[in-house]
Amino acid sequence: MSIAKVIEVMAEGGSIEKAIENAVKEAGRTVKNIRSVYINDTQALVRDGEVTKYRVNVKLTFVVGGDDD
């Protein structure tokens, strides 16, 4: 049996996909066994009428014990 934990993080990037990838990459520096990402919220930063960056608020699920399935 596996035990999973969920944490919430925010990240930004040049696209929504890149922001999600940045969230996983940065969290992965200290959190091991990340298994899934739930996108909780998205935002776009706008300057002079142009979207400059995207922000995501995500929930990351990772295994903390037991099997790694």
Beta strands, then each sheet from edge to edge (+ up, - down):
strand 1: 3-13
strand 2: 34-47
strand 3: 50-65
sheet 1: 1+ 3- 2+
end
